[in-house]
Amino acid sequence: MNNIINNFIKHLTTVLFISVISFSAWAISLDDAKQKGLVGEMPDGYIGVVVNNSETRALVESINKKRKNIYIELARENKITMQQVTALAGAKAIQKTQSGHYIMNAAGNWVKK
């Protein structure tokens, strides 16, 4: 089981890195949105809206759609559930979140890391 999880984490890291490169048009906008405190990482592996406006919602929707497609593929490849994939992805994203950026805590509140 540990081999499956370790292998999955390696795949997830690689896929997320590739996805960031492939989202190059959004990468600066996502980084800017995080820097400005408009969005944050959630425990379910998706980005959430911290400050609600149409531009932020559009960015979050686009990023989350792409993440979901990646998660579906990872679940298939690793023969695990989407819930397992999103939980692992969320934990990893929160772990990698820079200090001062927002994350959603277990109570569902936005807090600065």
Beta strands, then each sheet from edge to edge (+ up, - down):
strand 1: 39-41
strand 2: 47-49
strand 3: 102-104
strand 4: 110-112
sheet 1: 2+ 1- 3- 4+
end
